[in-house]
Amino acid sequence: MNDLLQPATLGGISVRNRFVRSATHAGMASPEGEPSDAYVEIYRELARGGVGLIISGFAYVEKRGKAIAGMLGADDDALIPSLQRMAQGAHDEGGRIVLQIAHCGALGRFDTGFPRMGPSAIQDRVTGAMPVEMTPDDIARVVGAFGQAARRAKEAGFDGVQIHSAHGYLASQFLSPYSNRRTDDYGGPIENRARFLFGVYEEIRRQVGRDWPVLVKINCSDFDSVGLNEDDSLWVCRRLSQMGMNAIELSGGSPAAISKGPSRFHIDRPEREGYFQDQARRFKPQLSCPLILVGGLRSPEVIERLFREGAADFFSLCRPLISEPALIRRWESGDRSPARCQSCGKCFGSAAKTGRLRCMTFAEAVE
Ligand SMILES: Cc1cc2nc3c(=O)[nH]c(=O)nc-3n(C[C@H](O)[C@H](O)[C@H](O)COP(=O)(O)O)c2cc1C
């Protein structure tokens, strides 16, 4: 455990340990995408709680990319001061923070006034909605919007950005042969399906330079037999690391396959922890950038073993840090019992019910 608690460098970011708080939508932003004071406080609290790097909840790069009410925005320069407050809040407490930027494409479930769009006009298996196929102009506009969002994050003082290319959102839709049936340069073999993500990455680099940290969260597989498979994901990750990506966070699944989704339920024993570890073990030796593993990590023993065995370089937790924002401090102080979170999933939707992202299971967390 002590090795995990030593300072390290994560893709150019100096962090105080190898624990990451994975991106967590809090549902606490205004209709314009501005975080509430309580949202900013979440990042202060997490930084105080000792986690090495915080990845923010996903922020839309254009209004049409908004998935859900209360989502953070990064689509307008007017939001820079509020983004600055978020970054400053984490920094004041000695933490590091990266902004996750996203476009939800066909999964845009929130009424933005725009029709949903995706790589192809294929009915979404979750919403049942039929997106319109993106034109080359749409693609160019969205790629540009990612670049501008990253520039705003840099101006606001974040330590980097993370491109959300996982969980069935737009970049993930392009990677999937199910949702991407295009016959132009963006569809067909994986080299083409990855062109959107590579374009987003290069545009971000154009805006923020080669030295500022750019990370990506990506599915190791969509786990649904028709989507992105493991071999193609490995090819994309290898290529991204060659292109200069600073770190890759390996997740998996999409809302179409809940039991094999990114946030699996009932992680109540060590054998269920780290559900993407097999893929991480396969991917890591082939990457030239750090690998962050996410998904059901709950106990120090498991995480220590994964680190010792070289499965990943950094370890990302979401739900345990909703329940115990000071979990890393607790482990640091010598109390090494596992996170109390067992992934009941009730934190999903907690903000809609109570106005704040919170653990709904442990009494003291529900004020
Ligand atoms: C309430 C909630 C919000 C989430 N929001 C995001 C998000 O904005 N972006 C993202 O990439 N993943 C999001 N996730 C997925 C988590 O980052 C993580 O990949 C997943 O929950 C597995 O980690 P865990 O087992 O430690 O919870 C969210 C998960 C939860 C429970």
The ligand as an SDF file (V2000), in Angstrom:
LIG
                    3D

 31 33  0  0  0  0  0  0  0  0999 V2000
  -23.2250    8.8820  -10.1010 C   0  0  0  0  0  0  0  0  0  0  0  0
  -22.2560    8.4850  -11.1780 C   0  0  0  0  0  0  0  0  0  0  0  0
  -21.8980    9.4080  -12.1460 C   0  0  0  0  0  0  0  0  0  0  0  0
  -20.9670    9.0660  -13.1410 C   0  0  0  0  0  0  0  0  0  0  0  0
  -20.5920   10.0230  -14.0570 N   0  0  0  0  0  0  0  0  0  0  0  0
  -19.6300    9.7360  -14.9680 C   0  0  0  0  0  0  0  0  0  0  0  0
  -19.1420   10.7490  -15.8440 C   0  0  0  0  0  0  0  0  0  0  0  0
  -19.5470   11.9090  -15.7980 O   0  0  0  0  0  0  0  0  0  0  0  0
  -18.1890   10.3790  -16.7360 N   0  0  0  0  0  0  0  0  0  0  0  0
  -17.6730    9.1070  -16.7960 C   0  0  0  0  0  0  0  0  0  0  0  0
  -16.7760    8.8430  -17.5990 O   0  0  0  0  0  0  0  0  0  0  0  0
  -18.1050    8.1530  -15.9630 N   0  0  0  0  0  0  0  0  0  0  0  0
  -19.0530    8.4310  -15.0510 C   0  0  0  0  0  0  0  0  0  0  0  0
  -19.4380    7.4760  -14.1580 N   0  0  0  0  0  0  0  0  0  0  0  0
  -18.7650    6.1520  -14.1780 C   0  0  0  0  0  0  0  0  0  0  0  0
  -17.6100    6.1350  -13.1860 C   0  0  0  0  0  0  0  0  0  0  0  0
  -16.6360    7.1250  -13.4640 O   0  0  0  0  0  0  0  0  0  0  0  0
  -16.8850    4.7820  -13.1400 C   0  0  0  0  0  0  0  0  0  0  0  0
  -16.3160    4.5140  -14.4150 O   0  0  0  0  0  0  0  0  0  0  0  0
  -17.7790    3.6170  -12.7360 C   0  0  0  0  0  0  0  0  0  0  0  0
  -18.7660    3.9980  -11.7860 O   0  0  0  0  0  0  0  0  0  0  0  0
  -16.9700    2.4510  -12.1470 C   0  0  0  0  0  0  0  0  0  0  0  0
  -16.2500    2.8530  -11.0150 O   0  0  0  0  0  0  0  0  0  0  0  0
  -16.7450    2.5000   -9.5040 P   0  0  0  0  0  0  0  0  0  0  0  0
  -17.0010    1.0040   -9.4760 O   0  0  0  0  0  0  0  0  0  0  0  0
  -15.5890    2.8980   -8.6380 O   0  0  0  0  0  0  0  0  0  0  0  0
  -17.9920    3.2600   -9.2490 O   0  0  0  0  0  0  0  0  0  0  0  0
  -20.3920    7.7700  -13.1710 C   0  0  0  0  0  0  0  0  0  0  0  0
  -20.7710    6.8410  -12.2020 C   0  0  0  0  0  0  0  0  0  0  0  0
  -21.6680    7.1910  -11.2060 C   0  0  0  0  0  0  0  0  0  0  0  0
  -22.0090    6.1780  -10.1420 C   0  0  0  0  0  0  0  0  0  0  0  0
  1  2  1  0
  2  3  1  0
  2 30  2  0
  3  4  2  0
  4  5  1  0
  4 28  1  0
  5  6  2  0
  6  7  1  0
  6 13  1  0
  7  8  2  0
  7  9  1  0
  9 10  1  0
 10 11  2  0
 10 12  1  0
 12 13  2  0
 13 14  1  0
 14 15  1  0
 14 28  1  0
 15 16  1  0
 16 17  1  0
 16 18  1  0
 18 19  1  0
 18 20  1  0
 20 21  1  0
 20 22  1  0
 22 23  1  0
 23 24  1  0
 24 25  2  0
 24 26  1  0
 24 27  1  0
 28 29  2  0
 29 30  1  0
 30 31  1  0
M  END
$$$$
